[in-house]
């Protein structure tokens, strides 16, 4: 596996981006983009709620899928 060291311009760019965008804010934006993507899987709210309830009573994913 090969890698290359960052040059000065790349280091300055990373530093300026870190200063410009807070990591949590960038993560939130990324998550929003992923949710709104046309390739994002869509799950009905009732399915999500039912699955969470079944996981809370410690059913396995296989048991939930068979219901």
Secondary structure, 3 states (H helix, E strand, C coil): CCCCCCCHHHHHHHHHHHHHCCHHHHHHHHHHHHHCCCCCCCCCHHHHHHHHHHHHCCCCHHHHHCC
